[in-house]
Amino acid sequence: MKWQVGRSSSNVEDRRGGGGGGFGLPHLGIGGIVIVIIVSLLFHKNPLQVLGAVADSQQQSAPAGPNPQANDEASQFSAKILGSTEDVWGKIFQANGQTYPPPKLVLFSGVVGSSCGRASAAMGPFYCPGDKQVYLDTSFFDDMRTKLGGGGDFAQAYVIAHEVGHHIQTLTGTADKVDQLRARGERMEGDNGLSVRLELQADCYAGVWANLAQKQYNWLETGDVEEALNTATAIGDDRLHQQGQGAVVPDSFTHGTSEQRVRWFQNGFQGGNPGSCDTFGARQL
């Protein structure tokens, strides 16, 4: 994939190596920490939670320190891919008389704080609707190759585009509708559940992006599409269940099977039309 030809987004925040997402103690000094603990106990609060809240506040207000990883290849790549999603979805929204507000992409190492709570790299890339940001520990790209059997630059781009797909669902109200259905007791997980349909739609939106970005940049090379399909296969629920626990449990599916993930990515990729991504109206996923 000739990703270097893309336009770099300015909406990338690099928190790697700066300690901004860690579980460290706040910079209060020993005396200050003791005071926080005493006050916490007086008000029947968990001292660790209070210290964590203070640390988060300090991290958010403190100026960012030098990041030795800034502007490395992972950062440049992420900015190019995010820029292409902004171009693609910006045109789609404009064609419908709307303005596209892009998400921010936060790069982190190990753990990170978001409006959706603290998260570790173990949970993989994610989108937080609370702050409309995509979070990515770039070590996941290595894990895709070494642990999951996927990987490659276009596969990495697919992962970012999938998370941006969740941003589209937030902007269009789909995510809110799913939350409302879940609150009414509708089934969220399972091989036909709301969570699966939400994730498969994000896969389809990633396919839409791939089609339209290729038309704009002509950056795909031989084998790139296969990389994305191999990765979609590698991260299917059935494949991950089999690898992790030796048995497939459809009732606990959250993202869809390998076959479903490939199919819905291809639905988006073949036509480049978001209208082909109605997983909620589909009788068969």
C-alpha positions in Angstrom: 0.0 0.0 0.0 1.4 3.3 -1.1 0.0 5.1 2.0 2.6 7.9 1.8 0.6 9.6 -1.0 -2.3 10.3 1.3 -3.1 13.6 3.1 -2.0 13.7 6.8 -4.7 14.6 9.3 -4.0 17.1 12.0 -6.4 15.3 14.3 -3.9 12.8 15.8 -2.9 13.1 19.4 0.2 11.1 20.4 0.3 10.2 24.1 2.8 7.4 23.7 5.8 7.6 26.0 4.5 10.6 27.9 2.9 8.7 30.8 -0.4 10.4 30.1 -2.4 7.2 30.2 -0.8 5.3 33.1 -1.9 4.4 36.5 0.7 6.5 38.3 0.2 8.5 41.5 -0.5 12.2 41.2 2.3 14.6 41.6 1.4 15.8 45.1 4.3 14.9 47.2 4.1 12.5 50.1 2.3 15.0 52.3 -0.3 15.8 49.7 -1.0 12.1 49.0 -1.4 11.5 52.8 -3.9 14.4 53.0 -5.9 13.0 50.0 -6.0 9.6 51.7 -7.3 11.1 55.0 -10.0 13.1 53.3 -11.0 10.1 51.3 -11.5 8.0 54.4 -13.4 10.8 56.1 -15.9 10.9 53.3 -16.0 7.1 52.9 -14.3 7.1 49.5 -11.9 4.7 48.0 -8.5 6.4 48.3 -7.1 4.8 45.2 -10.1 6.0 43.2 -9.6 9.6 44.5 -5.9 9.5 43.8 -6.6 8.2 40.3 -9.1 11.1 39.7 -6.5 13.6 40.9 -3.9 12.0 38.6 -6.2 12.2 35.6 -6.9 15.8 36.3 -3.3 16.7 36.5 -2.5 14.8 33.3 -5.3 16.6 31.4 -4.1 20.0 32.6 -0.4 19.5 32.3 1.4 20.4 29.1 2.5 17.5 26.9 6.1 16.6 27.4 8.5 15.6 24.6 7.5 12.3 22.9 10.5 10.4 21.6 8.1 8.4 19.3 6.4 11.4 17.8 6.6 11.5 14.0 7.7 7.9 13.7 6.3 5.7 10.9 3.4 4.5 13.0 2.4 8.1 13.7 2.8 9.2 10.1 0.9 6.1 8.9 -2.0 6.8 11.3 -2.2 10.4 10.2 -2.4 9.5 6.6 -5.1 6.9 7.0 -7.1 9.2 9.3 -6.8 12.0 6.7 -8.2 9.7 4.0 -11.2 8.8 6.2 -11.8 12.5 6.6 -11.7 13.0 2.9 -14.0 10.1 2.1 -16.6 10.8 4.8 -16.4 14.5 4.3 -17.5 14.1 0.7 -20.3 11.6 1.7 -21.7 14.0 4.3 -21.4 17.0 2.0 -23.3 15.1 -0.7 -26.1 14.8 1.8 -26.0 18.5 2.8 -24.1 17.9 6.0 -20.8 18.7 7.5 -18.6 15.9 8.7 -17.0 16.5 12.2 -14.0 14.1 12.2 -12.9 12.2 15.3 -9.5 12.6 16.9 -7.2 9.6 16.9 -5.3 9.1 20.1 -2.1 7.0 20.0 -1.1 5.5 23.4 1.1 2.9 25.0 -0.1 0.4 27.5 -3.1 2.1 29.2 -5.1 5.3 28.4 -7.8 7.4 30.0 -10.9 8.3 28.0 -14.5 9.5 28.6 -15.4 5.8 28.5 -13.0 5.0 31.3 -9.5 3.6 31.5 -8.5 1.0 29.0 -5.5 -1.2 28.4 -3.9 -2.2 25.1 -5.2 -5.7 25.7 -8.7 -4.7 24.7 -7.4 -3.5 21.3 -8.3 -0.4 19.4 -11.6 1.2 20.4 -13.9 4.2 19.8 -15.3 6.2 22.6 -18.6 7.9 21.8 -18.3 10.0 24.9 -15.4 12.1 23.6 -15.8 11.0 19.9 -12.2 9.8 19.8 -10.5 6.7 18.4 -7.9 5.1 20.7 -5.1 3.0 19.3 -2.1 1.3 20.9 0.2 0.9 17.9 1.6 -2.3 19.3 -1.7 -3.9 18.2 -0.3 -3.8 14.7 2.5 -6.1 15.8 0.0 -8.4 17.6 -2.1 -8.6 14.4 0.9 -10.1 12.7 2.5 -12.2 15.4 -0.5 -13.4 17.4 -3.6 -13.2 15.2 -2.3 -14.2 11.8 -3.3 -11.0 10.1 -1.4 -7.8 9.5 0.1 -5.6 6.8 -0.3 -1.9 6.1 -3.7 -2.1 4.4 -5.0 -4.4 7.2 -3.8 -1.8 9.7 -5.7 0.9 7.7 -8.8 -1.3 7.8 -8.6 -1.4 11.6 -8.5 2.4 11.8 -11.3 2.7 9.3 -13.4 0.3 11.3 -13.1 2.4 14.4 -14.0 5.5 12.4 -17.0 3.5 11.2 -18.2 3.6 14.9 -17.8 7.3 14.8 -20.1 7.4 11.7 -22.7 5.3 13.7 -22.5 7.9 16.5 -23.0 10.8 14.1 -25.9 9.2 12.3 -27.7 8.2 15.5 -27.3 4.4 15.0 -25.3 3.9 18.2 -28.0 5.8 20.2 -30.7 3.6 18.8 -28.8 0.5 19.8 -28.3 1.9 23.3 -32.1 2.5 23.5 -32.9 -1.0 22.4 -30.4 -2.4 24.8 -32.0 -0.4 27.6 -35.3 -1.9 26.7 -33.9 -5.4 27.1 -33.2 -6.2 23.5 -30.5 -8.9 23.0 -27.0 -7.3 22.7 -24.8 -10.2 22.2 -25.1 -13.5 20.4 -24.7 -14.5 16.7 -27.6 -12.3 15.7 -27.4 -9.7 18.4 -27.2 -5.9 18.3 -23.5 -5.8 19.1 -22.7 -8.1 16.2 -24.8 -6.0 13.8 -23.1 -2.8 15.0 -19.6 -4.2 14.5 -20.5 -5.7 11.1 -21.8 -2.4 9.9 -18.5 -0.8 11.0 -16.7 -3.4 8.9 -18.9 -2.5 6.0 -18.2 1.2 6.5 -14.5 0.4 6.4 -15.1 -1.3 3.0 -16.9 1.9 1.8 -13.8 3.9 2.9 -11.5 1.4 1.1 -13.3 1.7 -2.2 -13.6 5.5 -2.2 -10.1 6.1 -0.9 -8.7 3.9 -3.6 -10.5 5.9 -6.2 -9.0 9.1 -4.8 -5.4 7.9 -4.1 -4.9 4.8 -6.2 -2.7 3.5 -3.5 -3.5 -0.2 -3.3 -1.0 -2.8 -4.4 -1.2 -6.5 -5.2 -2.2 -8.4 -2.1 -3.5 -5.4 -0.1 -7.1 -6.4 -0.2 -6.2 -9.9 0.8 -4.4 -8.5 3.8 -7.6 -6.9 5.0 -9.7 -10.0 4.3 -7.1 -12.2 6.2 -7.3 -9.8 9.1 -11.1 -9.8 9.1 -10.9 -13.6 9.2 -8.3 -13.6 12.0 -10.5 -11.4 14.3 -13.8 -13.2 13.8 -15.5 -14.3 17.0 -15.5 -18.0 16.0 -11.8 -17.9 15.2 -10.9 -16.1 18.4 -13.0 -18.4 20.5 -11.4 -21.4 19.0 -7.9 -20.1 19.6 -8.7 -18.8 23.1 -10.9 -21.5 24.6 -10.9 -24.3 22.1 -14.7 -24.0 21.6 -17.0 -21.7 19.8 -19.8 -20.1 21.8 -22.2 -18.2 19.5 -24.3 -16.8 22.4 -21.3 -14.7 23.4 -20.4 -13.3 20.0 -19.9 -9.6 19.9 -18.3 -8.9 16.5 -19.5 -11.6 14.1 -17.9 -14.7 12.6 -14.9 -14.5 10.3 -17.2 -15.2 7.3 -19.5 -12.4 8.3 -16.8 -9.9 8.8 -15.3 -10.7 5.4 -18.7 -10.5 3.7 -19.7 -7.2 5.2 -16.3 -5.6 4.4 -16.7 -6.8 0.8 -20.3 -5.4 0.7 -18.9 -1.9 1.4 -15.8 -2.3 -0.7 -17.5 -3.5 -3.9 -19.9 -0.6 -4.3 -18.5 2.1 -2.0 -22.1 2.9 -0.9 -23.0 3.3 2.7 -26.5 2.3 1.8 -25.3 -1.3 1.4 -24.3 -1.4 5.1 -27.8 -1.9 6.7 -26.9 -4.8 8.9 -29.9 -4.0 11.1 -32.3 -4.6 8.3 -30.6 -7.7 7.0 -32.3 -11.0 7.6 -29.1 -12.9 7.2 -25.8 -11.6 8.4 
